[in-house]
Amino acid sequence: MAQEMGRISNVRRTLGIAMTLAGLVGWGLGIDAAGPAESLGQAITTTSSATVTPGQFNARIHREGDESLPYQLLVPKDYASAQPLAQDRAWPLIVWLHGSGENGTDNRAQLQSIAKTFLADGDRTRAFVLVPQCPPKLAWHAVGLGQTPPVTGPSRMLIATIAELQQEFHLDDRRIYVGGFSMGGCGTWELISRFPGVFAASFAISGGPGDRPALAPLIKDIPIWAFHGDNDNTGTPEDTRQIVKALKALGGPVKYTEYLGGKHECVTALAEPELPVWLLAQRRGAPANFAEVKVPPGATMILKTLAQGTHDTWTGPVQHTAHGVPRIAINELRYRLRPAPNADPSVAAILEKIGKGEITGTCQVTGTVELEDLAWLAVERIEVKK
């Protein structure tokens, strides 16, 4: 299956991705507060500090310079900022990562899929629940173009946000959990591999890790519960089955539930009565370490692209993105198309029609590979095949 090419990010440039993966609450007391924010080695950040209301979600924003990550924070009903005894309790934290359909900036859409689940129940869920919103066109998981990609901007800011909240609300840094659906499921595998010292357990729903043969050894000591429907045509369960098999072979504490006839959704898994019980029973043996670890290439998602500057002629099916950008599939990867500086005006006209869906089918394209934030072909000539 063709896959959308991912963005390359650096410290200030976040990775964006629009891709389909093939094969795609008793509490512990006391915190070893060793200044987790300082261990991140990041510039000073700021987070909105409006007074929170227990028992409901509170809209907040994490800011780093000109970048920001909106998020909703569910504060347990029993937490009361005016009661010192309540503040002194070490509360656990559950992080929920939404799917790509809830990307945005409104800081509301990410709550849609969990509105009637334990994650949104401030009366019964004995934990803080952090639900960040990934900005448009970006993702929780990183995909490299021919090389190991850095952590995405949204995930980097999320880890910083967790560290800040741990200090602000006296959270138990031995009981931080992460889970997600679809793109958020992919992001869950990503976070526990890049920051294995943070999370006490994780749960991924309908989102496999992709082709990462070296992933299992990195995460084998983290309790994981994976869920998938066997009739999921958006992100097939094969990747999830394979990582579960690899983890079991290593003796990892992994659980797997596959739903007969299950499709691409998360409500069924989140309704499992044992999930919050199992999740909140997990506890790290040591305080959280917020440092990112170096991962081998085989533990990350790397797409094998054509080399930068490759000039050739290719024939393949053309399509367009949800935002009207034309693209062509070459060797099962999709490259976005734009006119080369010296291209005839007719090239731009044809590409515009592909972007509008007026031209479909097969085209022959001559151009040059340009690997930037995304993988592009600078098109010199294009011919629509009959």
C-alpha positions as CSV (number, residue, x, y, z in Angstrom):
1,M,0.0,0.0,0.0
2,A,1.2,3.5,-0.8
3,Q,2.3,5.5,2.2
4,E,2.3,9.3,2.6
5,M,5.8,10.7,2.9
6,G,6.6,12.1,6.4
7,R,8.1,15.3,7.5
8,I,11.6,15.6,8.9
9,S,11.8,17.7,12.0
10,N,14.6,19.2,14.1
11,V,14.5,21.1,17.4
12,R,12.4,23.9,16.0
13,R,10.8,22.2,13.1
14,T,8.2,19.6,13.9
15,L,7.5,16.5,11.9
16,G,4.2,16.3,10.0
17,I,2.7,13.2,8.7
18,A,-0.4,12.1,6.8
19,M,0.2,8.4,6.2
20,T,-1.6,5.2,6.3
21,L,0.3,2.4,8.0
22,A,0.2,-0.9,6.1
23,G,0.0,-4.0,8.1
24,L,-1.4,0.3,10.0
25,V,-8.0,4.3,39.1
26,G,-5.3,2.7,45.9
27,W,-2.7,5.5,45.3
28,G,1.0,5.6,46.2
29,L,2.0,8.5,48.4
30,G,5.1,10.6,48.1
31,I,7.1,11.8,45.1
32,D,10.8,11.6,44.6
33,A,10.9,15.1,43.1
34,A,14.2,15.4,41.4
35,G,13.4,18.2,39.2
36,P,12.2,16.4,36.0
37,A,11.7,19.6,34.1
38,E,15.4,20.3,34.4
39,S,16.4,16.8,33.2
40,L,14.7,17.6,29.8
41,G,17.6,19.9,28.9
42,Q,15.1,22.2,27.2
43,A,14.7,26.0,27.1
44,I,12.4,27.5,29.7
45,T,8.8,26.9,28.7
46,T,5.5,28.4,30.0
47,T,2.1,26.9,30.5
48,S,-1.2,28.7,31.1
49,S,-1.8,28.6,34.8
50,A,-5.5,29.4,35.2
51,T,-7.1,28.0,38.3
52,V,-8.4,24.5,37.6
53,T,-11.9,23.2,38.3
54,P,-11.9,19.6,39.8
55,G,-14.2,17.1,38.3
56,Q,-14.0,18.4,34.7
57,F,-11.6,19.1,31.8
58,N,-9.7,22.4,32.0
59,A,-8.4,23.9,28.7
60,R,-4.7,24.9,28.9
61,I,-1.8,25.6,26.5
62,H,1.8,24.6,26.7
63,R,4.1,27.2,25.0
64,E,7.6,27.1,23.8
65,G,8.6,30.3,22.1
66,D,6.4,30.5,19.0
67,E,5.3,26.9,19.3
68,S,2.4,25.7,21.4
69,L,0.5,22.5,22.3
70,P,-3.1,22.9,23.4
71,Y,-4.4,20.4,25.9
72,Q,-7.3,19.5,28.2
73,L,-6.6,18.4,31.7
74,L,-9.2,16.4,33.7
75,V,-8.7,17.1,37.4
76,P,-10.2,14.4,39.7
77,K,-13.3,15.5,41.6
78,D,-11.5,14.8,44.9
79,Y,-8.7,17.2,44.1
80,A,-9.3,20.6,45.6
81,S,-6.6,23.3,45.4
82,A,-7.9,24.9,48.5
83,Q,-7.3,21.8,50.6
84,P,-3.6,21.2,51.4
85,L,-4.2,17.6,52.4
86,A,-5.7,16.9,48.9
87,Q,-2.8,18.7,47.2
88,D,-0.3,16.6,49.1
89,R,-1.6,13.4,47.6
90,A,0.5,11.9,44.8
91,W,-2.0,11.5,42.0
92,P,-1.3,9.4,38.9
93,L,-1.5,10.8,35.4
94,I,-3.1,9.2,32.3
95,V,-2.1,10.6,28.9
96,W,-4.5,10.0,26.0
97,L,-3.4,10.5,22.4
98,H,-6.1,11.1,19.8
99,G,-6.2,10.0,16.2
100,S,-5.5,12.1,13.2
101,G,-9.1,13.0,12.7
102,E,-9.0,15.2,15.8
103,N,-5.9,17.2,14.9
104,G,-6.5,20.9,15.1
105,T,-6.2,24.1,17.2
106,D,-9.7,24.4,18.8
107,N,-8.6,22.4,21.9
108,R,-12.0,20.5,21.9
109,A,-12.0,18.0,19.1
110,Q,-9.6,15.7,20.9
111,L,-12.3,14.9,23.5
112,Q,-14.9,13.7,21.1
113,S,-14.0,10.0,21.0
114,I,-13.5,9.7,24.8
115,A,-16.5,11.8,26.0
116,K,-18.4,8.8,27.4
117,T,-15.4,6.7,28.7
118,F,-13.6,6.5,32.0
119,L,-11.0,8.9,30.6
120,A,-13.6,11.7,30.8
121,D,-15.2,10.7,34.1
122,G,-13.9,13.2,36.7
123,D,-16.3,11.7,39.3
124,R,-15.0,8.2,39.3
125,T,-11.5,8.2,37.6
126,R,-9.0,8.6,40.4
127,A,-6.3,10.2,38.2
128,F,-5.5,13.3,36.3
129,V,-6.1,12.8,32.5
130,L,-4.1,14.8,30.0
131,V,-5.5,15.0,26.5
132,P,-3.3,17.1,24.2
133,Q,-4.3,18.1,20.7
134,C,-1.8,17.6,17.9
135,P,-1.6,20.6,15.5
136,P,-2.9,20.2,11.9
137,K,-0.7,18.2,9.5
138,L,1.5,16.9,12.3
139,A,1.7,13.7,14.2
140,W,2.7,12.0,17.5
141,H,5.0,9.6,15.8
142,A,8.0,10.3,13.6
143,V,8.8,9.0,10.2
144,G,12.2,9.5,8.6
145,L,13.0,9.9,5.0
146,G,15.9,7.4,4.6
147,Q,17.3,8.1,8.1
148,T,16.3,7.9,11.8
149,P,13.9,10.8,12.5
150,P,14.0,13.0,15.6
151,V,11.1,13.1,18.0
152,T,8.2,15.1,16.6
153,G,7.5,18.6,17.9
154,P,4.1,17.7,19.4
155,S,5.6,14.7,21.3
156,R,8.6,16.7,22.5
157,M,6.3,19.4,23.9
158,L,4.0,16.7,25.4
159,I,6.9,15.3,27.4
160,A,7.7,18.8,28.6
161,T,4.1,19.3,29.6
162,I,4.0,16.1,31.6
163,A,7.1,17.1,33.5
164,E,5.5,20.5,34.3
165,L,2.2,19.0,35.4
166,Q,4.1,16.5,37.6
167,Q,5.6,19.4,39.6
168,E,2.5,21.7,39.5
169,F,0.0,19.1,40.8
170,H,2.3,16.8,42.9
171,L,1.7,13.9,40.5
172,D,3.1,10.5,41.2
173,D,6.0,10.2,38.7
174,R,6.1,6.4,39.2
175,R,2.5,6.2,37.9
176,I,2.3,8.0,34.5
177,Y,0.5,6.1,31.8
178,V,0.0,6.7,28.1
179,G,-2.5,5.3,25.6
180,G,-4.0,6.3,22.3
181,F,-6.1,5.4,19.3
182,S,-5.1,5.1,15.6
183,M,-2.4,7.7,15.1
184,G,-2.4,8.0,18.9
185,G,-1.8,4.3,19.1
186,C,1.2,4.7,16.8
187,G,2.3,7.6,19.1
188,T,2.0,5.4,22.1
189,W,4.6,2.9,20.8
190,E,6.7,5.9,19.8
191,L,6.7,7.5,23.2
192,I,7.4,4.4,25.2
193,S,10.4,3.7,23.0
194,R,11.8,7.2,23.0
195,F,11.1,7.9,26.7
196,P,11.0,4.5,28.3
197,G,11.9,6.0,31.7
198,V,8.6,8.0,31.9
199,F,5.7,5.5,31.6
200,A,4.6,2.9,34.0
201,A,2.3,1.2,31.5
202,S,0.7,1.9,28.1
203,F,-2.3,0.8,26.0
204,A,-2.6,1.1,22.2
205,I,-5.9,0.8,20.4
206,S,-6.1,0.2,16.6
207,G,-2.6,1.6,16.0
208,G,0.3,-0.7,15.4
209,P,3.9,0.4,15.6
210,G,4.7,-0.1,11.9
211,D,7.7,-2.0,10.6
212,R,10.2,-1.7,13.6
213,P,12.1,-5.0,14.0
214,A,14.3,-3.6,16.8
215,L,11.4,-2.1,18.8
216,A,10.5,-5.0,21.1
217,P,13.8,-5.1,23.1
218,L,13.5,-1.4,23.9
219,I,10.0,-1.7,25.5
220,K,10.0,-5.3,26.8
221,D,9.9,-4.2,30.4
222,I,6.9,-1.9,30.1
223,P,3.5,-3.3,30.8
224,I,1.4,-3.0,27.6
225,W,-2.1,-3.8,26.7
226,A,-2.8,-3.7,23.0
227,F,-6.3,-3.8,21.3
228,H,-7.3,-4.3,17.7
229,G,-10.3,-5.3,15.6
230,D,-9.7,-8.1,13.2
231,N,-11.8,-6.3,10.6
232,D,-10.0,-3.0,10.8
233,N,-9.4,-1.9,7.3
234,T,-7.8,1.5,8.2
235,G,-4.9,0.1,10.2
236,T,-4.8,-3.7,9.9
237,P,-4.0,-5.7,13.0
238,E,-0.9,-7.5,11.6
239,D,1.6,-5.0,13.0
240,T,0.0,-5.2,16.4
241,R,0.0,-9.0,16.3
242,Q,3.7,-9.0,15.3
243,I,4.9,-6.7,18.1
244,V,2.8,-8.6,20.7
245,K,4.4,-11.9,19.4
246,A,7.9,-10.3,19.7
247,L,7.3,-9.0,23.2
248,K,5.9,-12.4,24.4
249,A,9.0,-14.1,23.0
250,L,11.1,-11.8,25.2
251,G,9.0,-12.5,28.3
252,G,7.5,-9.0,28.3
253,P,4.4,-8.1,30.4
254,V,2.1,-7.7,27.3
255,K,-1.6,-8.3,27.0
256,Y,-3.5,-8.4,23.7
257,T,-7.2,-8.3,22.9
258,E,-8.4,-8.7,19.4
259,Y,-12.1,-8.2,18.7
260,L,-13.9,-10.6,16.2
261,G,-15.4,-8.4,13.6
262,G,-14.0,-5.3,15.2
263,K,-13.5,-2.2,13.0
264,H,-11.4,1.0,13.4
265,E,-12.7,2.4,16.7
266,C,-11.7,2.8,20.3
267,V,-15.0,2.9,22.3
268,T,-15.1,-0.9,22.7
269,A,-11.6,-1.1,24.2
270,L,-12.1,1.9,26.4
271,A,-15.3,0.2,27.7
272,E,-13.3,-2.8,29.0
273,P,-14.0,-2.7,32.8
274,E,-10.6,-4.2,33.6
275,L,-8.6,-1.6,31.6
276,P,-8.6,1.3,34.2
277,V,-8.1,-1.3,37.0
278,W,-5.1,-2.9,35.3
279,L,-3.7,0.4,34.2
280,L,-3.7,2.1,37.5
281,A,-2.3,-0.9,39.3
282,Q,1.0,-0.6,37.4
283,R,3.8,1.3,39.1
284,R,7.4,2.0,38.2
285,G,10.1,0.8,40.6
286,A,12.0,4.1,40.2
287,P,11.1,7.8,39.7
288,A,10.4,8.9,36.2
289,N,13.4,9.8,34.0
290,F,12.3,12.3,31.4
291,A,15.4,12.0,29.3
292,E,15.1,10.8,25.7
293,V,17.0,7.7,24.8
294,K,18.8,7.0,21.5
295,V,17.0,4.4,19.5
296,P,18.5,2.3,16.7
297,P,17.2,2.7,13.1
298,G,15.3,-0.6,13.4
299,A,13.2,0.8,16.2
300,T,12.0,3.8,14.3
301,M,9.8,4.3,11.2
302,I,12.0,4.9,8.2
303,L,10.8,5.2,4.6
304,K,13.2,4.3,1.9
305,T,13.0,7.2,-0.5
306,L,14.7,7.9,-3.8
307,A,17.9,9.8,-3.2
308,Q,17.9,13.6,-3.0
309,G,18.4,15.0,-6.5
310,T,17.4,11.9,-8.4
311,H,16.3,12.9,-11.9
312,D,14.3,10.4,-13.9
313,T,11.0,9.7,-15.6
314,W,8.4,7.6,-13.6
315,T,4.9,6.3,-14.5
316,G,2.4,5.7,-11.8
317,P,-1.1,6.4,-10.4
318,V,-1.8,10.0,-9.4
319,Q,-3.9,11.1,-6.5
320,H,-4.3,14.2,-4.3
321,T,-4.1,14.8,-0.6
322,A,-7.0,16.0,1.6
323,H,-5.7,19.5,1.1
324,G,-5.6,19.3,-2.7
325,V,-1.9,18.6,-3.2
326,P,-1.2,16.4,-6.2
327,R,1.0,13.3,-5.7
328,I,2.2,10.2,-7.5
329,A,3.0,6.7,-6.2
330,I,6.5,5.4,-6.9
331,N,7.7,2.1,-5.4
332,E,4.7,2.2,-3.0
333,L,5.5,5.6,-1.7
334,R,3.7,8.8,-2.6
335,Y,5.6,11.9,-3.6
336,R,4.0,15.3,-3.8
337,L,4.2,17.1,-7.1
338,R,5.0,20.7,-7.9
339,P,6.1,22.5,-11.1
340,A,9.9,22.8,-11.6
341,P,11.1,26.4,-12.1
342,N,11.7,25.8,-15.8
343,A,8.5,23.9,-16.4
344,D,6.0,24.9,-19.1
345,P,2.8,26.5,-17.7
346,S,0.9,23.5,-18.9
347,V,2.6,21.4,-16.2
348,A,1.1,23.6,-13.4
349,A,-2.3,23.4,-15.1
350,I,-2.3,19.6,-15.1
351,L,-1.1,19.4,-11.5
352,E,-3.8,21.8,-10.5
353,K,-6.4,19.5,-12.0
354,I,-4.9,16.5,-10.3
355,G,-5.1,18.4,-7.0
356,K,-8.8,19.0,-7.7
357,G,-9.5,15.4,-8.6
358,E,-10.3,16.3,-12.2
359,I,-7.5,14.1,-13.5
360,T,-7.0,10.6,-12.0
361,G,-5.4,7.4,-13.3
362,T,-1.9,7.1,-14.6
363,C,0.6,9.8,-15.5
364,Q,4.2,9.8,-16.8
365,V,6.2,12.3,-14.9
366,T,9.8,13.6,-15.5
367,G,11.4,15.6,-12.7
368,T,13.8,15.7,-9.7
369,V,13.4,14.4,-6.2
370,E,13.5,17.1,-3.6
371,L,13.6,16.0,0.1
372,E,12.6,18.8,2.3
373,D,10.0,18.8,5.1
374,L,8.2,16.4,2.7
375,A,9.3,14.4,-0.3
376,W,8.6,16.2,-3.5
377,L,9.1,15.8,-7.2
378,A,9.8,19.0,-9.1
379,V,8.0,18.2,-12.3
380,E,9.5,19.3,-15.6
381,R,7.1,17.3,-17.9
382,I,3.9,15.4,-17.2
383,E,1.8,13.3,-19.6
384,V,-1.6,11.9,-18.8
385,K,-1.8,8.3,-20.0
386,K,-5.0,7.1,-21.6
